[in-house]
């Protein structure tokens, strides 16, 4: 009921919960001590992200903790903004996806520090104070209230609070070169896979509980072969999603080569994660 209420709001975000998480030191767990963060690493950040995904918490964790926060911290010249992020007072969104093309080769560009381009599906973009934007020459920071910035709510099939953001000669500041884009996307991939793994595990537990309690013909439906086989397949997929996601996260945390591992994790999160979630919905039947 709470999730439905939040989804019905304009922002689709539980800002009260976000501030509570910040007060507990969880929002800034991966940011440096100098900006009020926890000074922890990528694995610790992934642990928090996975727990938020397990509860389907409608907060800007992926956008802030995986994308924006680490990029601000790495640059080191925006400690005030990073501190506001760690305190839960500001949302900084990552503008990565474009209408067409490869995120690793952005079409957005800058001329004399002025940014031009369009980004779609900017997660929590409607409530962002600033954007970290991928461009042809690297990562740029753009304030949401800067001239030439237009933010429009965008409804997608994911029901996420996305935004369509257009930059028409907007003042920007370079945070990092192309290597910054690669690292930002790697963190985003890793976080999404870890969060998918946790969501699959939570769904599988709901399936186990429901199918052992739901009875047909005076028997738990879990005793039916078709049900047990479907649940078993979901279990196998969930295990694969978890193993590949955390292997990739660990390699990223240890600064080891992880490109192949991230792509493997992405495959399992997309394919195995879909199958596990679909099985959970199917086995719940009419109450799905």
Backbone as a ProteinNet text record, in pm:
[ID]
protein_1_A
[PRIMARY]
XXXXXXXXXXXXXXXXXXXXXXXXXXXXXXXXXXXXXXXXXXXXXXXXXXXXXXXXXXXXXXXXXXXXXXXXXXXXXXXXXXXXXXXXXXXXXXXXXXXXXXXXXXXXXXXXXXXXXXXXXXXXXXXXXXXXXXXXXXXXXXXXXXXXXXXXXXXXXXXXXXXXXXXXXXXXXXXXXXXXXXXXXXXXXXXXXXXXXXXXXXXXXXXXXXXXXXXXXXXXXXXXXXXXXXXXXXXXXXXXXXXXXXXXXXXXXXXXXXXXXXXXXXXXXXXXXXXXXXXXXXXXXXXX
[TERTIARY]
83.2	0	87.5	193.9	284	349.5	393	456.5	359.2	233.7	133.3	111.6	110.5	92.1	206.9	329.4	445.9	444.2	408.7	404.2	302.9	201.7	100.6	139.7	254.9	300.7	369.4	389	449	592.6	668.9	809.7	830.4	733.1	749.1	861.7	897.4	1012.9	974.6	1021.5	996.8	1109.4	1090.3	1194.2	1216.4	1112	1127.1	1218	1196.7	1283.3	1426.7	1442.2	1576	1652	1583	1648.1	1681.7	1594	1621.5	1744.9	1756.4	1873.3	2000.3	1988.6	2103.5	2145.3	2047.6	2078.5	2147.7	2118	2181.6	2319.4	2360.9	2493.2	2498.7	2381.7	2380.2	2388.1	2331.2	2335.7	2479.5	2557.2	2695.6	2797.3	2755.9	2847.9	2972.8	2960.4	3074.4	3147.5	3104	3169.3	3276.8	3373.4	3482.7	3436.3	3514.9	3486	3483.5	3564.2	3578.1	3448.3	3354.2	3226.7	3111.6	3145	3041.4	2999.1	3077	3045.3	3102.1	3080.6	3126.2	3265.5	3321.5	3456.4	3470.9	3360	3365.3	3383	3392.2	3420.2	3297	3323.1	3214.2	3131.3	3192.4	3116.4	3019.7	3064.2	2975.4	2856.7	2885.5	2777.7	2678.7	2730.8	2644.5	2558.3	2610.5	2530.9	2407.9	2427.6	2315.4	2217.5	2270.1	2184.2	2101.7	2161.6	2089.3	1975.8	1998.2	1892	1777.3	1810.9	1705	1624.1	1691.4	1620.6	1534.9	1583	1507.5	1372.3	1369.8	1246.9	1172.9	1223.3	1163.7	1150	1249.2	1242.7	1243.5	1142.4	1134	1219.4	1349.5	1444.2	1548.2	1616.1	1711.8	1849	1850.5	1976.6	2065.9	2009.9	2091	2147.6	2063	2106.4	2214.4	2198.3	2287.8	2409	2386.7	2494.5	2583.9	2528.3	2608.4	2665.9	2584.7	2628.2	2691.8	2610.9	2651.8	2752.1	2723.2	2808.3	2954.2	2986.8	3127.7	3195	3119.7	3178.8	3213.5	3126.8	3157	3277.6	3279.3	3389	3522.6	3522.2	3646.3	3702	3613.5	3659.5	3720.2	3657.4	3714	3696.9	3635.2	3621.2	3478.9	3394.8	3256.5	3218.3	3302.7	3280.5	3149.8	3113	2989.4	2868	2864.3	2753.7	2756.3	2876.1	2888.7	2840.5	2869.1	2823.8	2672.1	2611.8	2465.6	2404.8	2471.6	2425.2	2432.5	2545.9	2563.8	2461.9	2421.2	2324.7	2180.6	2162.4	2027.1	1953.3	2024.9	1961.8	1955.2	2035.1	2037.5	2037.5	1970.2	1971.7	2049.8	2150	2223.6	2199.3	2143.5	2106.4	2211.9	2216.7	2309.2	2232.3	2270.3	2208.1	2296.7	2260.6	2346.3	2283.7	2154.5	2089.3	2044	2065.6	2023.4	1919.5	1841.7	1736.3	1786	1904.5	1964.7	2113.3	2174.2	2318.7	2364.1	2494.4	2560.1	2597.1	2559.8	2596.6	2747	2826	2971.2	3023.7	2940.6	2980.5	2871.9	2868.7	2759.1	2756.9	2634.9	2618.7	2617.9	2585.4	2586	2727.5	2736.8	2867.8	2871.1	2990.8	3008.6	3088.1	3050	3122.1	3149.9	3279.7	3318.9	3250.3	3240.6	3180.7	3030.1	2966.6	2821.1	2776	2684.9	2645.5	2521.3	2524.3	2411.5	2379.1	2251.2	2211.4	2083.3	2035.3	1913	1939.6	1891.2	1905.3	1766.3	1746.4	1618.4	1634.9	1521.4	1519.8	1622	1624.6	1713.7	1643.6	1691.8	1626.2	1627.7	1509.6	1488.7	1531.6	1527.7	1569	1476.7	1350.4	1255.7	1281.1	1354.7	1382.5	1531.6	1608	1753.1	1792.1	1890.9	1947.1	2051.6	2113.7	2217.3	2222.8	2288.8	2303.4	2450.7	2488.9	2618.7	2591	2642.7	2605.2	2722.7	2696.9	2799.9	2797.7	2916.4	2929	3042.5	3065.1	3168.4	3308.4	3327.2	3461.6	3472.5	3365.8	3375.6	3249.8	3267.6	3156.6	3149.5	3028.8	3009	2904.2	2923	2826	2745.7	2613.2	2523.9	2418.3	2398.8	2295.6	2158.2	2059.9	1926.2	1863.4	1904.2	1846.4	1930.5	2024.8	2108.2	2029.1	2068.3	2000.7	2009.3	1902.1	1902.5	1868.9	1844.3	1810.7	1658.4	1605.3	1461.3	1440.9	1360.3	1332.8	1184.6	1155.1	1016	996.8	894.3	864.9	839.2	891.9	882.6	827.8	715.1	654.3	701.3	756.1	805.4	738.2	764.7	704.1	756.5	870.1	925.9	855.2	774.5	702.9	799.6	923.7	1022.1	1005	1045	1032.7	1142	1126.8	1227.2	1200.4	1301.4	1287	1354.1	1296.9	1356.8	1423.7	1555	1630.8	1698.5	1675	1733.4	1826.7	1943.6	2044.1	2065.3	2036.6	2053.4	2150.8	2277.6	2379.7	2387	2379.6	2379.1	2521.2	2550.4	2683.7	2714.9	2835.3	2873.8	3018.1	3052.9	3190.2	3238.4	3355.5	3411.3	3457.2	3403.7	3443	3550.7	3539.7	3634.4	3629.8	3733.5	3739.7	3664.3	3690.7	3621	3635.1	3748.6	3765.7	3662.3	3617	3513.4	3380.2	3352.4	3228.8	3231.1	3343.6	3354.3	3333.5	3393.8	3380.7	3239	3176.9	3040.6	2945.4	2959.4	2871.5	2900.3	3026.9	3059.6	2993.7	2998.7	2933.6	2782.5	2725.5	2582.2	2541.9	2618.1	2590.8	2600.4	2707.4	2728.9	2615.8	2578.8	2472.8	2340.2	2306.7	2179.4	2174	2285.8	2289.3	2273.8	2343	2332.5	2190.7	2129.7	1993.6	1893.4	1915.9	1829.8	1841.2	1963	1984	1905.3	1908.4	1836.1	1685.6	1638	1495.1	1448.4	1530.2	1496.5	1489	1584	1584.2	1459.2	1421.9	1302	1177.4	1168.7	1053.7	1047.8	1164.6	1169.3	1121.6	1155.9	1109	957.4	902.6	757.3	691.8	754.2	702.1	704.2	815.7	827.6	720.8	698.7	598.7	457.8	428.9	293.4	258.4	350.5	318.2	309.9	371.6	357.8	232.1	176.6	54.8	-71.4	-60.6	-176.9	-211.2	-336	-378.3	-484.3	-467.4	-568.5	-585.1	-706.6	-733.9	-675.2	-684.4	-637.2	-487.5	-412.8	-266.4	-201.3	-84.5	-11.6	26.7	11.3	42.5	191.3	275.1	418.3	443.7	348	366.1	334.9	278.3	249.4	377.5	398.6	525.7	550.4	448.7	468	508.2	448.4	481.3	623.6	658.2	791.1	901.7	875.4	975.9	994.2	882.4	892.8	969.3	939.5	1010	1157.5	1187.7	1327.6	1405.9	1342.9	1408.9	1434.8	1337.8	1355.4	1469.4	1481.4	1590.8	1725.7	1735.9	1862.3	1897.9	1798.9	1824.2	1868.1	1802.5	1836.7	1979.4	2018.1	2155.4	2256.1	2225.3	2316.8	2327.5	2214.6	2215.8	2300.4	2282.6	2357.5	2507.5	2544.5	2686.8	2759.5	2700.4	2767.3	2768.9	2660.7	2654.5	2760.2	2773.9	2868.3	3012.3	3033.6	3169.6	3214.5	3126.2	3159.9	3180.5	3095.2	3107.3	3239.6	3280.1	3405.6	3524.5	3522.8	3633.7	3640.2	3525.8	3523.9	3577.7	3540.1	3587.7	3738.6	3791.1	3934.6	4014.5	3946.3	4008	4078.1	4016.1	4063.5	3988.4	4042.4	3967.1	3831.3	3725.8	3591.7	3493.5	3541.8	3450.6	3370.2	3438.8	3370.1	3274.4	3320	3235.9	3110.4	3122.7	3005.7	2905.1	2954.6	2863.7	2794.5	2867	2805.5	2697.9	2729.9	2632.7	2511.7	2534.7	2424.6	2334.1	2394.5	2314.4	2224.3	2281.2	2201.8	2096	2129.9	2031.3	1914.5	1944.6	1839.5	1757.8	1825.6	1755.8	1706.9	1799.9	1760.7	1671.6	1698.5	1615.7	1473.3	1457.8	1323	1250.2	1319.4	1254.2	1212	1299.2	1267.1	1146.6	1143.8	1031.9	902.3	912.7	794.1	739.1	827	783.3	713.2	767.2	706.1	564.6	548.1	415.4	321.2	371.6	289.8	244.3	335.8	302.2	209.8	203.5	107.1	-33.4	-40.6	-170.1	-248.5	-374.6	-464	-428.3	-344.8	-306.5	-170.3	-117.8	16.7	38.8
-119.6	0	125.8	122.5	238.4	262.2	155.1	169.4	226.2	183.1	237.1	386.1	425.2	566.8	651.1	601.3	675.2	682.5	571.6	569.2	669.7	702.6	797.2	942.8	968.3	1106	1153.9	1284.4	1341.3	1294.6	1283.2	1244.8	1094.2	1018.1	873.2	832.2	919.2	897.6	918.2	830.5	843	928.8	1059.2	1151.1	1141.2	1107.1	1090.4	973.1	863.4	746.7	778.5	852.7	887.7	969	1063.9	1144.2	1058	963.2	872.1	786.7	737.7	658.8	743.6	869.3	959.9	983.8	1004.8	1026.2	905	787.5	664.7	643	731.7	720.3	625.2	583	482.3	543.8	661.7	724.7	756.6	804.1	842.1	738.2	612.7	510.5	496.4	520.2	505.9	635.4	745.5	874.5	898.3	984.8	1007.5	1068.9	1047.3	1107.5	1259.9	1316.1	1461.6	1531.9	1457.9	1518.7	1461.6	1399.9	1344.6	1204.9	1138.6	1002.4	899.2	772.6	664.2	614.7	656.9	616.8	469.8	403.8	261.7	242.4	115.3	84.3	44.3	-8.6	-43.3	-160.6	-259.1	-373	-330.5	-241.6	-193.3	-116	-37.5	33.3	-65.6	-173.2	-273.2	-345.6	-364.6	-428.3	-343.2	-212.2	-122.2	-123	-115.1	-115.8	-243.4	-356.3	-483.1	-488.9	-435.5	-436.7	-344.3	-231.2	-140.9	-206.2	-280.5	-350.9	-463.7	-529.2	-639	-589.4	-463.4	-404.9	-319.7	-315.3	-230	-85.2	-35.8	99.6	203.2	288.9	389.5	512.9	494	601.1	608.9	723.5	741.3	679.8	555.7	491.3	463.8	403.7	370.9	497.8	598.5	722.7	793.7	797.2	876.3	797.7	675.9	600.5	529.8	490.6	419.4	511.7	606.4	693.1	823.6	907.7	1046.4	1064.5	1007.6	1028.7	996	874.9	841	931	975.7	1064.2	1200	1252.2	1378.4	1364.8	1253	1231.7	1217.1	1149.2	1128	1259	1351.6	1480.5	1566.6	1567.9	1636.8	1787.1	1845.5	1991.4	2037	1943.1	1977.6	1913.7	1937.8	1876.7	1923.6	2049.9	2100.7	2025.3	2003.1	1929.6	1783.3	1724.9	1585.9	1570	1670.8	1667	1674.3	1753.7	1761.8	1629.5	1564.2	1432.6	1332.2	1331	1236.9	1260.9	1386.8	1421.3	1401.7	1359.7	1338.2	1465.1	1576.5	1705.6	1739.6	1671.2	1697.4	1565.6	1567.6	1454.8	1497.2	1418.6	1441.2	1320	1342.9	1233.4	1217.6	1097.2	1068.2	1064.7	1149.5	1154.7	1077.4	951.9	859.6	818	787.5	729.4	836.5	808.3	899.7	832.2	910.3	849.7	736.7	749.5	643.6	637.9	523.7	513.9	437.3	424.1	347.3	439.2	403	487.9	508.9	413.2	427.9	529.2	568.1	667.9	775	863.5	961.7	1057.8	1098.1	1194.1	1337.4	1355.6	1490.5	1548.2	1678	1740.4	1877.8	1929.6	2063.2	2150.2	2277.2	2376.4	2494.3	2518	2626.7	2617.6	2496.1	2475.6	2475.2	2487.7	2485.8	2350.5	2286.9	2150	2147.7	2059	2041.3	1892.7	1859.7	1720.5	1689.4	1567	1519.9	1386.3	1371.5	1246.7	1197.5	1067.5	1008.3	917.5	884.1	789.4	827.3	956.1	1003.1	973.9	874.6	827.5	935.3	966.8	1070.9	1209.2	1225.7	1353.7	1468.8	1439.8	1548.1	1616.1	1549.9	1609.7	1636.6	1628	1644.5	1791.2	1819.2	1953.3	1975.4	1865.8	1874	1741.3	1744.4	1624.9	1600.4	1473.9	1433.6	1375.2	1439.1	1409.7	1348.9	1238.7	1179	1250	1292.4	1363.5	1301.5	1354.9	1300.8	1317.1	1408.8	1429.2	1393.5	1340.8	1298	1327.6	1334	1361.2	1509.2	1565.2	1706.2	1721.7	1822.4	1856.4	1977.5	1963.1	2071.9	2090	2212.2	2240.5	2239.2	2188.3	2175.7	2311.4	2416.3	2548.5	2634.1	2571.6	2646.1	2682.2	2788.3	2825.6	2711.8	2694.1	2593.3	2452.7	2431.2	2298.2	2284.9	2184.3	2156.3	2015.2	2002	1872.2	1841	1723.8	1683.7	1541.4	1519.3	1385.4	1290.6	1168.8	1070.7	940	895.9	771.3	656.5	553.3	436.6	311.4	199.5	73.1	25.8	78.7	38.9	107.3	210.5	287.2	360.1	377.8	450.1	600.4	680.8	827.4	884.2	863.1	906.6	1048.2	1101.9	1236	1242.4	1323.9	1360.5	1495.3	1499.8	1622	1670.7	1796.3	1856.8	1969.4	1970.7	2074.7	2153.9	2281.6	2368.8	2480.2	2454.2	2553.1	2579.5	2474.2	2488.5	2492.9	2584.2	2589.6	2458.4	2408.2	2281.3	2286.1	2189.2	2180	2037.3	2020.4	1887.8	1824.5	1705.5	1632.1	1528.3	1461	1354.7	1331.6	1271.4	1240	1112.1	1054.8	932.3	817.5	813.8	707.1	717	840.5	859.6	801	809.5	751.4	600.3	538.6	392.6	346.4	416.9	376.9	399.1	509.8	537.7	427.8	386.9	283.7	149	121.4	-3.6	-9.8	101.1	103.2	86.8	151.7	139.1	-3.1	-68.9	-208.9	-296.9	-279.2	-361.3	-343	-218.6	-190.9	-249.4	-232.7	-284.9	-436.9	-503.8	-650.5	-695.8	-629.2	-664.4	-641.2	-531.7	-501.9	-601.8	-642.4	-743.3	-875.8	-911.9	-1036.4	-1035.8	-925	-915.3	-920.7	-854.6	-855.9	-996.8	-1069.1	-1207.5	-1294.9	-1277.3	-1357	-1328.6	-1202.1	-1166.2	-1226.9	-1221.6	-1278.6	-1429.9	-1494.7	-1639.8	-1681.5	-1604.1	-1634.4	-1620.6	-1521.1	-1506.1	-1626.7	-1675.3	-1793	-1915.3	-1935.5	-2051.4	-2047.7	-1929.5	-1917.4	-1939.5	-1877.1	-1884.8	-2026.8	-2091.7	-2222.7	-2333.3	-2311.7	-2411.8	-2388.9	-2267	-2237	-2250.2	-2217.2	-2222.8	-2368.5	-2406.3	-2544.7	-2556.9	-2662.2	-2701.9	-2854	-2900	-3042.7	-3097.9	-3014.1	-3051.8	-3078.3	-3020	-3035.6	-2900.6	-2875.6	-2752.7	-2755.4	-2644	-2645.1	-2668.2	-2649	-2677.2	-2824.7	-2910.9	-3054.6	-3096.7	-3003.9	-3035.9	-3026.4	-3121.9	-3128.8	-3004.3	-2954.5	-2837.3	-2714.6	-2699.4	-2586.3	-2599.2	-2717.6	-2736.4	-2720.7	-2766.5	-2751.9	-2604.2	-2531.8	-2389.7	-2314.4	-2347.1	-2282.6	-2319.5	-2443.7	-2487.5	-2411.8	-2392.7	-2315.4	-2171.9	-2113.9	-1977.7	-1972.6	-2077.3	-2083.9	-2087.8	-2170.4	-2181.1	-2046.4	-1981.7	-1850.5	-1748.9	-1749.8	-1655.1	-1677.2	-1802.7	-1832.9	-1781.5	-1799	-1752.4	-1600.7	-1533.5	-1386.6	-1339.9	-1401.4	-1362.4	-1384.9	-1502.9	-1537.5	-1446.3	-1425.5	-1342.6	-1195.3	-1148.4	-1008	-976.5	-1063	-1034.5	-1060.4	-1153.7	-1171	-1044	-988.4	-866.5	-749.9	-739.7	-630.9	-639.9	-761.8	-779.2	-739.9	-781	-746.9	-596.1	-532	-386.5	-318.9	-370.3	-313.5	-329.4	-441.2	-467.5	-406.9	-333.1	-268.8	-370.3	-487.5	-591.2	-579.9	-633.1	-631.5	-698.5	-630.5	-682.6	-662.7	-621.2	-594.5	-718.3	-833.1	-955.3	-1001.8	-992.8	-1035.9	-950.1	-820.4	-732.7	-766.9	-800.3	-836.7	-970.1	-1064	-1191.3	-1167.5	-1082.8	-1050.7	-980.8	-892	-821	-918.7	-1015.9	-1116.4	-1191.9	-1238.9	-1317.7	-1232.2	-1107.5	-1020	-993.2	-974.5	-944.4	-1068.2	-1178.9	-1299.6	-1383.6	-1421.2	-1502	-1425.7	-1296.6	-1214.7	-1204.8	-1190	-1184	-1316.9	-1428.3	-1558.2	-1581.8	-1544.4	-1564.5	-1480	-1354.1	-1266.8	-1312.8	-1356.3	-1403.9	-1529.7	-1618.3	-1739.5	-1703.9	-1605.2	-1563.4	-1511.8	-1430.5	-1377.4	-1490.3	-1581.6	-1692.4	-1783.3	-1817.4	-1912.7	-1851.8	-1720.3	-1657.1	-1652.8	-1683.3	-1690.9	-1561.3	-1572.6	-1457.1	-1349.6	-1382.3	-1281.5	-1220.9	-1251.7	-1208	-1060.2
0	0	0	79	84.9	-51	-115.8	-246.6	-349	-343.3	-435.5	-410.2	-283.4	-250.8	-304.2	-286.8	-335.8	-488.2	-552.2	-698.7	-753.2	-673	-716	-700.5	-637.6	-621.8	-748.5	-758.5	-879.5	-899.3	-790.7	-801.9	-803.5	-751.4	-743.1	-650.2	-556.5	-470	-324	-238.7	-95	-35.3	-37.9	8.5	159.9	234.7	379.3	411.5	343.2	362.3	321.8	212.8	164.5	269.5	332.9	436.1	558.8	591.2	702.9	674.6	552.7	513.4	521	480	485.9	630.2	718.4	860	921.8	868.1	917.4	856	766.1	704.6	587.2	535.1	428.5	289.6	270.3	138	97.9	192.3	161.9	203	216.2	267.3	180.3	50.1	-39.1	-68.1	-5.8	-26.9	78.6	52	146	277.9	383.4	513.6	504.8	414.2	405.3	365.3	304.1	263.7	346.7	458.6	544.5	508.1	422.4	382.4	477.9	443.6	529.9	498.1	384	347.8	313.3	280.3	248.1	97.8	58	-81.7	-160.9	-281.2	-371.3	-319.3	-258.6	-207.9	-98.1	-10.6	95.6	36.7	-66.9	-135.5	-196.3	-255.6	-318.4	-215.4	-94.9	10.4	41.7	54	81.7	-35.6	-157.7	-275.7	-284.1	-250.9	-259.1	-157.8	-38.3	63.1	24.1	-37.6	-84.3	-195.7	-283.6	-391	-335.6	-231.5	-171.5	-117.6	-75.1	-20.8	-123.6	-246.8	-351.8	-304.7	-232.2	-177	-290.1	-298	-405.5	-375.6	-377.6	-347.1	-458.8	-473.7	-583.8	-554.9	-509.2	-470	-590.2	-695	-812.5	-875.5	-890.6	-954.9	-875.2	-742.4	-657.9	-610	-558.8	-495.7	-596.7	-711.1	-810.4	-915.9	-962.5	-1072.4	-1024.9	-962.5	-940.1	-827.5	-710.4	-593.8	-617.5	-664.5	-687.8	-790.5	-892.2	-993.3	-934.2	-847.2	-779.2	-688.3	-612.9	-518.6	-590.7	-704.1	-778.5	-831.7	-869	-920.8	-811.5	-693.7	-578.8	-574	-676.2	-677.4	-644.3	-606.3	-572.7	-440	-340	-209.5	-145.3	-169.8	-109.1	-163	-294.5	-354.4	-310.6	-305	-260.3	-116.3	-33.4	106.4	114.2	27.6	25.6	-20.3	-112.7	-158	-43.8	27.3	138	248.6	265.9	370.9	326.4	202	151.8	117.9	107.6	81.4	-67.6	-147.7	-292	-368.9	-482.7	-575	-698.6	-732.4	-856.2	-944.9	-1062.6	-1152.5	-1262.1	-1316.4	-1425.7	-1557	-1649.7	-1781.7	-1877.9	-1900.6	-1975.9	-2108.2	-2106.4	-2223.3	-2321.1	-2449.3	-2554.7	-2642.9	-2719.9	-2801.6	-2890.3	-2942.8	-3023.8	-2993	-3020.2	-3007.1	-2885	-2872.2	-2769	-2653	-2528.3	-2413.5	-2399.1	-2450.7	-2442.3	-2543.7	-2640.1	-2740.3	-2746.9	-2647.5	-2637.9	-2756	-2793.2	-2902	-2850.1	-2722.7	-2665.3	-2672.9	-2692.1	-2709.6	-2645	-2629.7	-2573.5	-2670.9	-2673.8	-2752.4	-2660.7	-2633.5	-2543.4	-2407.4	-2356.1	-2224.9	-2223.1	-2338.8	-2348.7	-2402.3	-2330.8	-2362.6	-2450.1	-2550.3	-2641.4	-2651.2	-2640.5	-2655.7	-2580.5	-2600.9	-2536.4	-2469.3	-2347.2	-2272	-2232.6	-2244.9	-2208.6	-2087.2	-2024.9	-1912.1	-1804.9	-1769.9	-1663.4	-1530.9	-1460.1	-1338.6	-1230.7	-1177.8	-1076.3	-1126.8	-1257.2	-1315.8	-1282.9	-1253.2	-1225.8	-1091.5	-1001.9	-870.8	-851.2	-958.2	-947.5	-939.5	-855.8	-847	-955.3	-997.5	-1100.1	-1175.5	-1290.7	-1374.2	-1403.6	-1399.7	-1453.1	-1590.6	-1693.2	-1831.1	-1906	-1975.2	-2060.3	-2195.2	-2239.9	-2367.6	-2447.8	-2565.2	-2653.8	-2596.9	-2503.1	-2447.4	-2299.4	-2238.3	-2098.5	-2019	-1887.2	-1796.6	-1765.1	-1773.9	-1743.9	-1635.4	-1551.4	-1448.3	-1494.1	-1489.3	-1530.6	-1421.9	-1377.8	-1278.9	-1346.4	-1275.1	-1332.9	-1363.8	-1290.2	-1313.1	-1408.2	-1476.5	-1570.5	-1695.7	-1763.3	-1888.5	-1990.4	-2065	-2171.1	-2126.8	-1996.1	-1946.2	-1935.9	-2002.4	-1996.8	-1944.6	-1840.5	-1778.8	-1792.3	-1848.8	-1870.5	-1818.9	-1738.9	-1687.5	-1803.7	-1789.4	-1897	-1841	-1893.7	-1848	-1935.7	-1872.1	-1945	-1891.4	-1956.6	-1914.8	-1779.9	-1736.6	-1607	-1491.1	-1521.2	-1419.1	-1325.4	-1369.8	-1289.5	-1309.6	-1210.7	-1224.3	-1314.2	-1444.2	-1540.5	-1589.5	-1659.2	-1715.9	-1851.8	-1937.4	-2065.3	-2043.6	-2060.5	-2030.6	-2158.1	-2189.7	-2310	-2269.2	-2331.7	-2305.8	-2434.6	-2428.2	-2545.4	-2509.1	-2526.9	-2492.3	-2344.1	-2263.1	-2116.6	-2062.1	-1969.4	-1908.7	-1836.9	-1857.8	-1797.6	-1751.8	-1669.3	-1618.8	-1635.4	-1693.5	-1717.7	-1585.9	-1555.7	-1434.9	-1463.1	-1577.8	-1612.5	-1762.2	-1813.9	-1956.3	-1989	-2106.2	-2147.9	-2048.9	-1977	-1878	-1766.4	-1740	-1639.2	-1683.2	-1814.1	-1866.8	-1849.9	-1885.9	-1875.3	-1732.2	-1636.6	-1496.2	-1445.9	-1486.3	-1444.4	-1493.7	-1619.9	-1674	-1609.6	-1579.4	-1510.4	-1373.5	-1299.5	-1167.8	-1182.5	-1283.8	-1305.6	-1337.8	-1424.8	-1458.4	-1335.1	-1259.8	-1140.6	-1040.5	-1015.7	-918.9	-963.8	-1091.8	-1142.5	-1129.9	-1154.5	-1144.9	-999.4	-909.2	-767.2	-716.6	-758.5	-715.2	-774.3	-898.8	-959.8	-885.6	-845.6	-771	-640.8	-569.5	-442.2	-463.9	-570.2	-599.6	-635.2	-710.7	-746.2	-621.6	-531.8	-409.1	-325.9	-316.6	-240.7	-304	-436.6	-506.8	-488.3	-492.1	-475.1	-336.1	-235	-99.3	-89.3	-157.3	-159.5	-226.6	-333.4	-403.6	-312.7	-242.6	-153.9	-45.1	11.2	116.9	62.8	-50.5	-105.1	-150.8	-223.1	-280.1	-174.9	-59.4	47.9	131.2	125.4	200.6	115.2	-11.9	-101.7	-130.7	-112.3	-128.3	-238.3	-317.8	-414.4	-406.2	-415	-402.4	-272.2	-165.5	-31.9	-25.8	-118.3	-119	-144.6	-83.6	-117.5	-265.5	-333.2	-475.7	-501.9	-400	-416.5	-441.9	-406.3	-427	-570.1	-649.4	-788.3	-869.6	-957.5	-1030.7	-1115	-1183.9	-1270.2	-1189	-1069.3	-983.3	-929.5	-880.2	-821.3	-925.6	-1048.1	-1152.9	-1191.2	-1197.3	-1231.7	-1122.8	-996.7	-886.4	-885.9	-919.9	-924	-1031	-1146.3	-1252.4	-1206.7	-1134.8	-1083.7	-982	-902.2	-804.6	-875.5	-979.2	-1053.4	-1117	-1178.1	-1238.3	-1132.6	-1017.6	-911.1	-862.3	-846.5	-805	-907	-1035.6	-1140.4	-1140.1	-1123	-1117.9	-999.8	-884.1	-764.6	-781.1	-824.8	-835.1	-933.3	-1049.8	-1150.5	-1110.4	-1046.3	-1005	-900.2	-800.3	-692.4	-734.2	-826.9	-879.5	-951.1	-1035.3	-1108.1	-1011.8	-909.6	-812.1	-737.4	-700.2	-627.9	-715.2	-840.5	-929.5	-951.8	-962.9	-978.4	-852.6	-736.7	-610.3	-595.1	-645.4	-634.4	-749	-837	-953.6	-1043.3	-1057.2	-1147.7	-1280.1	-1389.1	-1514.7	-1494.9	-1535.4	-1506.5	-1621.2	-1737	-1847.4	-1885	-1899	-1938.3	-1828.6	-1703.4	-1591.6	-1579.2	-1606.8	-1601.1	-1710.6	-1828.5	-1937.2	-1908.6	-1847.6	-1809.2	-1704	-1605.2	-1500.6	-1560.5	-1656.2	-1720.5	-1794.9	-1862.5	-1933.2	-1836.3	-1725.7	-1631.3	-1561.9	-1532	-1468.3	-1562.5	-1691.5	-1788.7	-1823.4	-1852.2	-1896.5	-1778.5	-1689.6	-1574.1	-1478.5	-1462.4	-1374.3	-1424.8	-1556.5	-1613.7	-1591	-1614.2	-1597.9	-1453.1	-1358.7	-1217	-1175.8	-1219.3	-1184.6	-1251.7	-1375.6	-1446.5	-1379.4	-1335.4	-1265.3	-1134.7	-1062.8	-936.5	-958.8	-1063	-1094.5	-1136.7	-1219.3	-1269.8	-1155.4	-1065.5	-960	-854.6	-847.9	-758.4	-820.7	-948.8	-1013.5	-1006.9	-966.4	-967.5	-866.4	-765.5	-666.6	-700	-819.4	-857.4	-845.8
[MASK]
++++++++++++++++++++++++++++++++++++++++++++++++++++++++++++++++++++++++++++++++++++++++++++++++++++++++++++++++++++++++++++++++++++++++++++++++++++++++++++++++++++++++++++++++++++++++++++++++++++++++++++++++++++++++++++++++++++++++++++++++++++++++++++++++++++++++++++++++++++++++++++++++

